[in-house]
Amino acid sequence: MELKQIRNLKDSIKERRPDNRLVSIISASFGDGHNTAAKGVVEALNSLNIKNTGLVDLLEHIHPTTMNFLSNGYRTITTKWPNVWKKLYNLAERVPFGDGSYDFMPSITNGFCEYLKETKPDAVISTYPLYGHIIERIFGTGELPFKFITMITDSKSINKSWFHKASGQFAVIDQISADCLVKNGICSDRVHITGFPVSPNFTKNCPKKPEQELPSVFRLLYTPTSSDKKVESILRELNNLIESFHQEISMTIVMGRHSQRLEKIVKRMAPKGSTILGWTKNMSNLICESHLMIGKAGGASVQEAMASACPMIIDSIIPGQEEGNAELITNKGSGMVALNAKEIRFCVEKLLENHGKDWLKVRRNCLINRHPEAAFNLAKMAI
């Protein structure tokens, strides 16, 4: 943008009413982690009575048809061809973004400018990497007319597409992530460890102290996202385990975005008496009430499990972006990785044998390492 246009945009944003403070939360629907983090911040802002825009997916707002196609393509590639995704993910490390590169998406840049003119935010919180580069393209590296915070939703294995030169702050999950940013040239005083901003409901519903013995009914939560064949084999092994094991196990299966693809398989293969759900708004309660969760190593899944002190077995990892999440939960002793059906059954059996000795240990680790206040940490940064 030309200097005059930048000045006019800055002046327009600064023309705010003193009583009309507003925080903008922007995200994108590529994977659930970005939107989950944004929703957590919105809930925290609402509970603090801070006026906000709610979750805004600017990419979808500007190009709804294109972005719907791309987000569906993302889910297809990561599920069916993870090695292809890894190549694309690595390519993003080398693609130039920001002020010094060619603008491949001028309509997105212009749409973002119009959004800023219309809303005149006092602070912008982004949970998706692209927006930092667009802000850099619009304003350069000089002073911004609003507070700007980029919440990085992955741990340790952080793609360089998150890093931008626009002035503003970075919020990260843990010290390892903070060290990664500093190593890549981000000044340490711009990096803040907040934790992953899960819904504040996890604070209310999480167990407050570890059990002294294995629950009489062990509640297992499965969130399938893998290929049809893998989900079928996992359900077969879990079915055999529940039928043969001496411990009473109840099972809840939440299919979420994959319900249309997996519904027939799940209904046919699920253990007798299982609760089967598609999309649900009650995920925080379900995880908090569960004793063990099986699911992918997504930023949202891992952090919600940790916030609710629910041990987790990771059954799939998207190469690149989710490797750090898997390492995070295993290093803290709050979960384990089992990438095929027989390994998953073995892990469940091992956790429950000897009167649940190993499960009780992992449960204690979960309670020690949980940080459900992260959404408030991030919300307060915007004030």
C-alpha positions in Angstrom: 0.0 0.0 0.0 1.1 3.6 -0.6 2.1 5.7 2.4 -0.9 8.0 2.0 -3.3 5.1 2.0 -1.6 3.7 5.2 -1.9 7.0 6.9 -5.6 7.4 6.0 -6.3 3.9 7.2 -4.5 4.5 10.5 -6.4 7.8 11.0 -9.7 6.1 10.3 -9.0 3.3 12.8 -7.9 5.9 15.5 -11.3 7.7 15.1 -12.9 5.8 18.0 -15.4 6.8 20.6 -13.8 6.6 24.1 -16.7 4.4 25.4 -16.5 2.0 22.5 -13.4 -0.1 23.2 -13.5 -3.2 20.9 -11.3 -6.4 20.6 -11.4 -8.2 17.3 -10.7 -12.0 17.2 -9.8 -13.4 13.8 -9.3 -17.0 12.8 -9.7 -19.4 9.9 -11.3 -22.9 9.5 -8.2 -24.9 8.6 -8.2 -27.5 11.3 -10.1 -27.1 14.5 -7.3 -25.7 16.7 -7.4 -22.2 15.3 -11.1 -21.7 15.8 -11.1 -23.5 19.2 -8.5 -21.0 20.5 -10.5 -18.1 19.1 -13.7 -19.3 20.7 -11.9 -19.7 24.1 -10.7 -16.1 23.9 -14.2 -14.9 23.0 -15.7 -16.7 26.0 -13.0 -15.2 28.3 -13.6 -11.7 26.9 -17.4 -12.1 27.4 -17.0 -13.2 31.0 -14.8 -10.1 31.6 -17.4 -7.9 30.0 -15.0 -6.8 27.3 -16.7 -5.8 24.0 -15.6 -8.0 21.1 -16.5 -9.0 17.6 -16.9 -12.7 18.4 -15.0 -15.2 16.2 -14.5 -13.7 12.7 -13.2 -15.9 9.9 -12.1 -13.2 7.5 -11.0 -15.6 4.8 -14.4 -17.2 4.7 -16.1 -13.8 4.8 -14.2 -12.4 1.9 -14.1 -15.6 -0.3 -16.7 -18.1 1.2 -16.9 -20.5 -1.8 -13.1 -20.7 -2.3 -12.4 -21.1 1.4 -15.0 -23.8 1.8 -13.3 -25.7 -1.0 -9.8 -25.2 0.5 -10.8 -26.2 4.0 -12.5 -29.4 2.7 -9.4 -30.1 0.7 -7.3 -29.6 3.8 -9.3 -32.2 5.7 -9.2 -34.6 2.8 -5.4 -34.3 2.3 -4.5 -34.6 6.0 -6.7 -37.6 6.4 -6.0 -39.6 3.2 -2.5 -38.3 2.1 -0.6 -37.1 5.1 2.8 -37.3 3.3 1.4 -34.9 0.6 0.4 -32.5 3.4 3.9 -32.8 4.9 5.4 -31.6 1.6 3.0 -28.6 1.5 3.7 -27.8 5.1 7.4 -27.8 4.5 6.9 -25.6 1.4 5.1 -23.0 3.5 8.4 -22.6 5.5 10.1 -21.3 2.3 7.3 -19.2 0.8 7.9 -15.4 1.3 5.0 -13.5 2.9 4.5 -10.0 4.3 5.6 -6.5 3.2 8.5 -7.5 1.0 6.8 -10.2 -1.1 4.4 -10.1 -4.0 0.7 -9.9 -3.0 -0.8 -13.1 -4.3 -4.2 -12.3 -2.6 -4.9 -8.6 -3.1 -8.7 -9.2 -2.5 -7.9 -10.6 0.9 -5.6 -7.6 1.7 -8.3 -5.1 0.5 -11.0 -7.0 2.4 -8.9 -6.9 5.6 -8.5 -3.1 5.2 -12.2 -2.6 4.8 -12.8 -4.8 7.9 -10.4 -2.6 9.9 -12.0 0.6 8.7 -15.4 -0.7 9.6 -14.7 -2.1 13.1 -11.9 0.3 14.2 -10.6 -2.3 16.8 -8.5 -1.3 19.8 -6.9 -4.7 19.7 -6.7 -7.6 17.2 -6.1 -11.2 18.3 -5.2 -13.6 15.5 -5.2 -17.4 15.9 -4.2 -18.1 12.3 -0.7 -17.4 10.7 -1.7 -15.6 7.5 -3.2 -12.5 9.2 0.1 -11.3 10.7 1.6 -11.2 7.2 -1.4 -9.2 5.8 -1.1 -6.7 8.6 2.7 -6.4 7.8 1.8 -5.9 4.2 -0.7 -3.1 5.1 1.2 -1.3 7.7 4.8 -2.4 7.2 6.9 -2.8 10.4 6.0 0.5 12.0 3.7 1.4 14.8 0.2 -0.1 14.5 -3.0 1.7 15.3 -4.2 -1.1 17.5 -2.7 -3.8 19.8 -1.9 -6.9 17.8 -1.4 -10.4 19.2 -0.7 -13.6 17.3 -1.7 -16.7 19.3 0.4 -19.6 18.0 -1.8 -22.7 18.4 1.0 -25.4 17.9 3.7 -26.4 20.3 7.4 -26.8 19.5 7.1 -27.7 15.8 6.1 -24.2 14.7 6.0 -23.5 11.0 7.8 -20.3 10.0 4.6 -19.1 8.3 3.6 -17.9 11.8 6.5 -15.4 12.0 5.9 -11.9 10.8 7.7 -8.6 11.1 4.7 -6.5 11.9 4.9 -4.9 15.3 2.9 -6.8 17.8 3.1 -9.5 20.4 3.2 -13.3 20.1 1.4 -15.6 22.6 2.6 -19.2 22.8 1.7 -22.4 24.6 4.9 -23.2 26.5 8.5 -22.4 27.1 9.7 -24.7 24.3 7.5 -22.7 21.8 8.8 -19.4 23.2 12.4 -20.6 22.7 11.6 -21.6 19.1 10.4 -18.0 18.3 13.5 -16.4 19.9 15.7 -18.8 18.0 14.0 -17.7 14.8 14.7 -14.0 15.4 11.6 -12.9 17.3 12.7 -10.5 20.2 12.0 -12.2 23.5 10.1 -9.2 24.9 7.4 -9.8 22.2 6.9 -13.4 23.3 4.5 -14.3 26.1 3.7 -17.7 27.5 -0.1 -17.8 28.0 -1.0 -21.5 27.4 -3.6 -22.6 24.8 -6.9 -20.7 25.3 -9.4 -23.5 25.7 -13.0 -22.7 26.8 -13.2 -21.4 30.4 -15.8 -24.1 31.0 -12.8 -26.5 31.5 -12.0 -24.6 34.7 -15.5 -25.2 36.1 -15.9 -28.8 35.1 -12.5 -30.4 35.6 -11.9 -32.8 38.5 -10.2 -31.0 41.3 -8.2 -33.8 42.8 -7.0 -37.2 41.6 -8.9 -40.4 42.3 -7.5 -42.8 44.9 -8.8 -45.9 43.0 -10.0 -46.8 39.5 -13.6 -45.7 38.9 -16.2 -48.5 39.0 -17.3 -47.5 35.5 -14.4 -46.3 33.3 -15.6 -43.7 30.8 -13.8 -43.8 27.4 -14.1 -41.0 24.8 -13.2 -41.7 21.2 -13.0 -38.9 18.6 -12.3 -40.6 15.3 -10.7 -38.6 12.4 -8.6 -41.2 10.6 -9.3 -43.2 7.4 -12.4 -45.4 7.3 -10.3 -48.5 7.4 -8.3 -47.4 10.5 -11.4 -46.3 12.4 -13.1 -49.6 11.7 -10.0 -51.6 13.0 -9.8 -49.4 16.1 -13.5 -49.9 16.9 -13.1 -53.7 16.4 -10.3 -53.8 18.9 -12.1 -51.6 21.4 -15.2 -53.7 21.0 -13.2 -56.9 21.8 -11.6 -55.2 24.8 -14.8 -54.0 26.3 -16.4 -57.5 25.9 -13.5 -59.4 27.4 -12.0 -57.1 30.0 -12.9 -57.4 33.7 -13.3 -53.6 34.2 -16.7 -52.1 33.2 -16.1 -49.6 30.4 -18.6 -47.2 28.9 -17.8 -45.6 25.6 -18.8 -42.3 23.9 -17.9 -41.6 20.3 -18.0 -38.1 18.9 -17.6 -37.9 15.1 -17.7 -34.1 14.8 -16.9 -32.8 11.2 -16.4 -36.4 10.1 -19.9 -37.6 11.0 -21.1 -37.9 7.4 -18.1 -40.0 6.4 -18.0 -42.2 9.5 -21.6 -42.6 10.6 -22.3 -45.9 9.0 -18.9 -47.4 10.2 -19.3 -46.2 13.7 -22.9 -47.4 14.1 -22.0 -50.8 12.7 -18.8 -51.3 14.7 -19.3 -49.4 18.0 -19.4 -51.5 21.2 -22.9 -52.3 22.4 -24.4 -49.5 24.5 -22.0 -46.8 23.2 -23.2 -43.2 23.0 -22.7 -42.0 19.5 -22.7 -38.3 18.7 -22.1 -36.2 15.6 -21.4 -32.5 16.2 -21.8 -31.4 19.8 -21.5 -28.1 21.7 -21.0 -30.1 24.9 -17.4 -31.2 24.3 -15.9 -29.6 27.4 -18.3 -31.5 29.7 -17.7 -34.7 27.7 -13.9 -34.5 28.1 -14.1 -33.5 31.7 -16.4 -36.4 32.6 -14.2 -38.9 30.7 -11.4 -40.9 32.2 -9.5 -41.5 28.9 -9.6 -39.9 25.5 -8.5 -41.4 22.2 -8.0 -38.9 19.3 -5.6 -37.1 17.0 -2.8 -34.8 18.0 -4.5 -31.6 17.0 -3.7 -28.5 19.0 -7.3 -28.3 20.3 -7.7 -32.0 21.1 -4.4 -32.2 23.1 -4.9 -28.9 24.9 -8.5 -29.6 25.8 -7.6 -33.0 27.2 -4.8 -31.5 29.2 -7.0 -28.7 30.5 -9.7 -31.2 31.6 -7.0 -33.5 33.2 -8.1 -36.3 30.9 -5.3 -38.7 29.9 -5.1 -39.1 26.1 -4.0 -41.8 23.7 -3.0 -40.1 20.4 -4.0 -42.3 17.5 -2.9 -40.1 14.6 -0.5 -37.2 13.9 -0.5 -34.8 11.0 3.2 -34.5 9.9 4.8 -31.2 10.8 2.2 -29.2 12.7 1.0 -31.9 15.2 4.3 -33.6 16.0 5.1 -31.0 18.7 1.6 -31.5 20.3 2.2 -35.2 20.6 5.6 -34.6 22.1 4.2 -32.1 24.6 1.6 -34.5 26.0 3.9 -37.5 26.2 6.8 -35.5 27.8 4.5 -34.4 30.6 3.3 -37.9 31.2 -0.3 -37.0 30.4 -0.7 -39.3 27.5 0.9 -41.7 25.0 1.0 -42.3 21.3 -0.4 -45.5 19.7 -0.8 -45.3 15.9 -2.6 -48.6 15.2 -5.5 -50.4 16.6 -3.6 -53.2 18.4 -1.3 -50.7 20.1 -4.3 -48.7 21.2 -5.9 -51.7 22.8 -2.6 -52.6 24.5 -2.3 -49.1 25.9 -5.8 -49.2 27.4 -5.3 -52.6 28.9 -1.9 -51.5 30.4 -3.5 -48.4 31.9 -6.3 -50.4 33.6 -4.4 -53.5 34.8 -3.2 -53.8 38.4 -6.3 -51.9 39.5 -5.5 -48.9 37.3 -2.1 -48.3 38.7 -0.7 -46.6 35.6 -3.9 -44.7 34.9 -3.9 -43.2 38.4 -0.4 -42.0 37.8 -1.2 -40.4 34.4 -4.3 -38.8 35.9 -2.2 -37.2 38.6 0.3 -35.9 36.0 -2.7 -34.4 34.1 -3.9 -32.5 37.1 -0.4 -31.2 37.8 0.2 -29.9 34.3 -3.2 -28.4 33.5 -3.5 -24.6 32.8 -7.1 -23.9 32.0 -6.7 -20.1 32.7 -5.0 -19.5 29.3 -8.0 -17.8 27.6 -8.0 -15.2 30.4 -4.3 -14.7 30.1 -4.7 -13.9 26.4 -7.8 -11.8 26.9 -6.0 -9.6 29.5 -3.2 -9.0 27.0 -5.7 -7.2 24.8 -6.9 -4.8 27.4 
